[in-house]
Amino acid sequence: MPDTNLNRIIQMPFGNTRLEISYDKVNNWIYANWIGVHSFESIRQGAQELLEVFTLAPTAKYLNDNTHILGAWDTANSWLAQEWIPAVVNAGIKHVAHVVSPGIYGEESIKALLPLIPVNLNLMLFDNLEEASDWLANQA
């Protein structure tokens, strides 16, 4: 499958980018850069795109970068926990490095999701992309 199918840019109707997805062949992981303010629907749309990429890419690693997210995104937590995360695990993802968005709202969003994460998903939280990348690179 050509790499271009694994690299995607998801935009808002008026053109602003809200999610960049890419397959890093060197590190063998999927990278997602979430940008701006997100609603339940924008999270759902982006997560569905990610799931499609997970099924196409030969990797068990996901680098989730929320550095550029503004505000809370916990409106999607129930859906993520009940539908999306089990599908992600079924697609073969085992290790997730999550870069927490700056500010209290992003931090509170991930803290609310953590108790809902299944034990068969190795998820670690980081304050910056470099530490997250280093950790993910060392996962088998």
Backbone as CSV, one residue per row, in Angstrom:
resi,resn,N_x,N_y,N_z,CA_x,CA_y,CA_z,C_x,C_y,C_z
1,MET,0.854,-1.184,0.000,0.000,0.000,0.000,0.899,1.247,0.000
2,PRO,0.691,2.210,-0.864,1.518,3.421,-0.901,1.410,4.229,0.397
3,ASP,2.528,4.840,0.789,2.561,5.632,2.021,1.578,6.785,2.011
4,THR,1.227,7.312,0.835,0.313,8.456,0.784,-1.044,8.112,1.396
5,ASN,-1.424,6.840,1.395,-2.679,6.441,2.023,-2.593,6.500,3.542
6,LEU,-1.394,6.567,4.064,-1.194,6.595,5.504,-0.979,8.012,6.032
7,ASN,-0.861,8.975,5.157,-0.658,10.366,5.553,-1.893,11.165,5.187
8,ARG,-2.472,11.817,6.192,-3.735,12.525,5.956,-3.756,13.850,6.705
9,ILE,-4.488,14.792,6.131,-4.755,16.067,6.791,-6.265,16.223,6.832
10,ILE,-6.809,16.351,8.041,-8.247,16.523,8.220,-8.491,17.999,8.512
11,GLN,-9.387,18.629,7.732,-9.631,20.057,7.872,-11.063,20.351,8.280
12,MET,-11.223,21.506,8.893,-12.552,22.020,9.217,-13.196,22.461,7.906
13,PRO,-14.521,22.625,7.874,-15.189,23.046,6.642,-14.633,24.341,6.057
14,PHE,-14.148,25.243,6.904,-13.624,26.519,6.390,-12.123,26.477,6.162
15,GLY,-11.510,25.286,6.223,-10.138,25.122,5.772,-9.060,24.964,6.819
16,ASN,-9.312,25.301,8.072,-8.263,25.155,9.083,-7.999,23.682,9.361
17,THR,-6.724,23.329,9.442,-6.337,21.961,9.758,-6.656,21.674,11.208
18,ARG,-7.248,20.505,11.485,-7.522,20.120,12.858,-6.830,18.829,13.251
19,LEU,-6.312,18.074,12.257,-5.591,16.844,12.552,-4.680,16.497,11.393
20,GLU,-3.430,16.187,11.734,-2.459,15.693,10.754,-2.067,14.291,11.179
21,ILE,-2.172,13.345,10.273,-1.836,11.953,10.545,-0.725,11.548,9.592
22,SER,0.305,10.898,10.132,1.373,10.414,9.266,1.959,9.117,9.810
23,TYR,2.447,8.305,8.896,3.150,7.084,9.258,4.635,7.372,9.210
24,ASP,5.314,7.190,10.320,6.756,7.385,10.421,7.415,6.022,10.186
25,LYS,7.903,5.818,8.969,8.483,4.540,8.584,9.772,4.240,9.359
26,VAL,10.554,5.265,9.628,11.823,5.080,10.341,11.576,4.549,11.752
27,ASN,10.626,5.151,12.455,10.328,4.741,13.831,9.212,3.703,13.925
28,ASN,8.568,3.434,12.810,7.473,2.463,12.743,6.348,2.799,13.715
29,TRP,5.813,4.026,13.580,4.640,4.407,14.357,3.765,5.372,13.580
30,ILE,2.534,5.486,14.051,1.597,6.467,13.517,1.675,7.694,14.413
31,TYR,1.802,8.859,13.784,1.848,10.127,14.507,0.587,10.915,14.187
32,ALA,-0.074,11.409,15.240,-1.241,12.270,15.056,-1.019,13.581,15.790
33,ASN,-1.159,14.670,15.075,-1.012,16.013,15.623,-2.387,16.680,15.612
34,TRP,-3.025,16.708,16.777,-4.347,17.336,16.918,-4.159,18.836,17.124
35,ILE,-4.978,19.648,16.435,-4.782,21.095,16.428,-6.105,21.807,16.724
36,GLY,-6.049,22.828,17.586,-7.198,23.703,17.800,-8.237,23.161,18.767
37,VAL,-9.433,23.712,18.654,-10.562,23.346,19.506,-11.306,22.191,18.828
38,HIS,-11.721,21.211,19.638,-12.412,20.044,19.082,-13.753,19.805,19.758
39,SER,-14.705,19.413,18.935,-16.024,18.989,19.412,-16.046,17.461,19.411
40,PHE,-17.116,16.909,19.947,-17.275,15.458,19.889,-17.202,14.975,18.443
41,GLU,-17.871,15.669,17.558,-17.917,15.240,16.154,-16.556,15.329,15.475
42,SER,-15.791,16.371,15.738,-14.468,16.475,15.111,-13.520,15.411,15.658
43,ILE,-13.640,15.090,16.938,-12.823,14.027,17.526,-13.211,12.689,16.899
44,ARG,-14.497,12.456,16.784,-14.985,11.205,16.202,-14.509,11.044,14.759
45,GLN,-14.611,12.103,13.984,-14.169,12.044,12.588,-12.665,11.772,12.508
46,GLY,-11.890,12.494,13.295,-10.445,12.288,13.282,-10.053,10.906,13.773
47,ALA,-10.723,10.443,14.804,-10.423,9.121,15.360,-10.763,8.015,14.352
48,GLN,-11.828,8.195,13.580,-12.183,7.204,12.565,-11.122,7.172,11.459
49,GLU,-10.601,8.334,11.086,-9.506,8.383,10.105,-8.275,7.659,10.652
50,LEU,-7.978,7.916,11.919,-6.845,7.245,12.551,-7.028,5.732,12.554
51,LEU,-8.213,5.286,12.898,-8.485,3.853,12.933,-8.253,3.224,11.565
52,GLU,-8.659,3.909,10.527,-8.423,3.400,9.175,-6.926,3.273,8.898
53,VAL,-6.153,4.275,9.313,-4.702,4.228,9.123,-4.100,3.093,9.954
54,PHE,-4.584,2.901,11.182,-4.082,1.806,12.018,-4.267,0.457,11.328
55,THR,-5.367,0.284,10.638,-5.617,-0.999,9.974,-4.734,-1.190,8.744
56,LEU,-4.210,-0.102,8.189,-3.351,-0.178,7.009,-1.864,-0.229,7.333
57,ALA,-1.479,0.294,8.468,-0.057,0.415,8.804,0.425,-0.789,9.606
58,PRO,1.616,-1.248,9.321,2.180,-2.403,10.021,2.887,-1.997,11.323
59,THR,2.139,-1.505,12.290,2.756,-1.038,13.525,1.849,-1.278,14.723
60,ALA,2.469,-1.322,15.898,1.733,-1.437,17.158,1.887,-0.168,17.987
61,LYS,2.457,0.898,17.365,2.798,2.120,18.102,2.054,3.344,17.573
62,TYR,1.615,4.167,18.516,0.858,5.389,18.179,1.366,6.541,19.037
63,LEU,1.800,7.612,18.375,2.257,8.833,19.044,1.163,9.888,18.884
64,ASN,0.462,10.178,19.974,-0.689,11.081,19.973,-0.270,12.425,20.561
65,ASP,-0.169,13.428,19.717,0.341,14.742,20.118,-0.808,15.737,20.289
66,ASN,-1.060,16.116,21.535,-2.105,17.095,21.844,-1.526,18.463,22.200
67,THR,-0.267,18.687,21.846,0.407,19.943,22.154,-0.372,21.159,21.659
68,HIS,-1.033,21.016,20.511,-1.697,22.157,19.883,-3.215,22.167,20.058
69,ILE,-3.721,21.312,20.931,-5.163,21.318,21.220,-5.471,22.460,22.178
70,LEU,-6.593,23.100,21.964,-7.067,24.159,22.851,-8.339,23.682,23.543
71,GLY,-8.371,23.778,24.847,-9.581,23.446,25.590,-9.738,21.970,25.891
72,ALA,-10.900,21.638,26.403,-11.221,20.266,26.808,-11.698,19.450,25.612
73,TRP,-11.533,18.141,25.722,-12.046,17.225,24.702,-12.731,16.013,25.347
74,ASP,-13.083,16.145,26.602,-13.653,15.020,27.350,-15.080,14.658,26.931
75,THR,-15.705,15.449,26.079,-17.048,15.104,25.597,-17.025,13.797,24.809
76,ALA,-15.852,13.402,24.342,-15.730,12.167,23.554,-15.260,10.977,24.391
77,ASN,-14.999,11.164,25.670,-14.400,10.091,26.466,-15.208,8.796,26.481
78,SER,-16.509,8.879,26.657,-17.329,7.657,26.690,-17.238,6.920,25.359
79,TRP,-17.374,7.639,24.259,-17.281,7.026,22.938,-15.894,6.431,22.712
80,LEU,-14.848,7.187,23.079,-13.488,6.677,22.922,-13.305,5.365,23.683
81,ALA,-13.744,5.341,24.942,-13.546,4.166,25.792,-14.382,2.972,25.337
82,GLN,-15.610,3.219,24.940,-16.519,2.110,24.623,-16.385,1.597,23.195
83,GLU,-16.039,2.468,22.268,-16.018,2.052,20.868,-14.642,2.144,20.219
84,TRP,-14.019,3.308,20.331,-12.800,3.529,19.556,-11.597,2.777,20.108
85,ILE,-11.335,2.865,21.391,-10.144,2.214,21.954,-10.190,0.695,21.756
86,PRO,-11.316,0.018,21.999,-11.337,-1.418,21.688,-11.042,-1.714,20.214
87,ALA,-11.524,-0.871,19.310,-11.250,-1.060,17.881,-9.768,-0.835,17.580
88,VAL,-9.156,0.122,18.261,-7.731,0.408,18.088,-6.901,-0.799,18.538
89,VAL,-7.247,-1.358,19.679,-6.540,-2.536,20.185,-6.715,-3.696,19.207
90,ASN,-7.922,-3.874,18.693,-8.167,-4.933,17.705,-7.389,-4.715,16.415
91,ALA,-7.087,-3.454,16.095,-6.306,-3.135,14.895,-4.812,-3.379,15.105
92,GLY,-4.406,-3.691,16.343,-3.010,-4.031,16.599,-2.203,-3.011,17.375
93,ILE,-2.797,-1.895,17.756,-2.059,-0.895,18.533,-1.906,-1.394,19.968
94,LYS,-0.661,-1.381,20.446,-0.358,-1.856,21.805,0.273,-0.781,22.682
95,HIS,0.961,0.181,22.059,1.703,1.207,22.802,1.286,2.591,22.320
96,VAL,0.876,3.434,23.271,0.461,4.798,22.948,1.244,5.768,23.823
97,ALA,1.946,6.698,23.172,2.602,7.806,23.863,1.714,9.024,23.634
98,HIS,1.163,9.557,24.710,0.209,10.668,24.619,0.859,11.931,25.185
99,VAL,1.038,12.938,24.335,1.557,14.234,24.773,0.365,15.071,25.204
100,VAL,0.329,15.407,26.490,-0.797,16.124,27.086,-0.811,17.566,26.598
101,SER,-1.998,18.055,26.281,-2.122,19.445,25.853,-1.852,20.376,27.032
102,PRO,-1.290,21.527,26.736,-1.005,22.472,27.813,-2.301,23.011,28.418
103,GLY,-2.257,23.330,29.671,-3.433,23.888,30.330,-4.234,22.826,31.057
104,ILE,-5.062,23.273,31.935,-5.821,22.399,32.818,-6.878,21.584,32.089
105,TYR,-7.491,22.118,31.035,-8.590,21.422,30.367,-8.129,20.149,29.662
106,GLY,-7.009,20.216,28.980,-6.472,19.024,28.329,-6.026,17.990,29.337
107,GLU,-5.414,18.462,30.404,-4.968,17.561,31.466,-6.159,16.863,32.120
108,GLU,-7.205,17.605,32.397,-8.390,17.015,33.018,-9.093,16.037,32.068
109,SER,-9.053,16.322,30.769,-9.683,15.437,29.787,-9.016,14.057,29.782
110,ILE,-7.694,14.029,29.755,-7.003,12.733,29.728,-7.112,12.031,31.082
111,LYS,-7.093,12.781,32.174,-7.248,12.162,33.491,-8.611,11.474,33.626
112,ALA,-9.638,12.057,33.032,-10.969,11.453,33.078,-11.036,10.193,32.209
113,LEU,-10.226,10.131,31.165,-10.237,8.972,30.275,-9.413,7.810,30.822
114,LEU,-8.354,8.097,31.554,-7.428,7.051,32.005,-8.092,5.861,32.692
115,PRO,-9.027,6.053,33.624,-9.628,4.886,34.271,-10.439,4.002,33.319
116,LEU,-10.743,4.515,32.134,-11.543,3.772,31.168,-10.692,3.003,30.156
117,ILE,-9.369,3.183,30.223,-8.448,2.551,29.277,-8.273,1.078,29.649
118,PRO,-8.393,0.160,28.696,-8.195,-1.262,29.015,-6.743,-1.558,29.366
119,VAL,-6.551,-2.568,30.191,-5.199,-2.899,30.656,-4.315,-3.426,29.534
120,ASN,-4.893,-3.894,28.435,-4.074,-4.422,27.347,-3.570,-3.340,26.393
121,LEU,-3.727,-2.074,26.782,-3.181,-0.955,26.018,-2.174,-0.230,26.896
122,ASN,-0.934,-0.202,26.460,0.158,0.428,27.195,0.187,1.917,26.853
123,LEU,-0.434,2.747,27.685,-0.531,4.180,27.432,0.274,4.945,28.481
124,MET,1.144,5.827,27.994,1.949,6.666,28.884,1.718,8.128,28.522
125,LEU,1.705,8.985,29.557,1.502,10.417,29.361,2.832,11.162,29.438
126,PHE,2.954,12.189,28.608,4.177,12.984,28.555,3.835,14.456,28.414
127,ASP,4.760,15.303,28.864,4.593,16.750,28.748,5.176,17.310,27.461
128,ASN,6.010,16.517,26.779,6.596,17.014,25.541,6.819,15.883,24.540
129,LEU,6.931,16.262,23.300,7.039,15.320,22.192,8.341,14.537,22.232
130,GLU,9.423,15.157,22.643,10.722,14.475,22.676,10.705,13.285,23.635
131,GLU,10.193,13.488,24.841,10.136,12.393,25.820,9.184,11.288,25.343
132,ALA,8.068,11.684,24.769,7.108,10.703,24.255,7.737,9.870,23.140
133,SER,8.455,10.522,22.238,9.113,9.827,21.133,10.187,8.871,21.641
134,ASP,10.967,9.320,22.615,12.009,8.468,23.189,11.418,7.211,23.812
135,TRP,10.345,7.380,24.577,9.710,6.231,25.221,9.147,5.263,24.172
136,LEU,8.430,5.811,23.197,7.787,4.972,22.195,8.829,4.206,21.360
137,ALA,9.949,4.841,21.087,11.006,4.186,20.323,11.544,2.952,21.037
138,ASN,11.429,2.905,22.349,11.956,1.781,23.130,10.919,0.695,23.414
139,GLN,9.729,0.818,22.856,8.700,-0.204,23.030,8.824,-1.247,21.915
140,ALA,8.689,-2.500,22.279,8.851,-3.585,21.298,7.570,-3.807,20.513
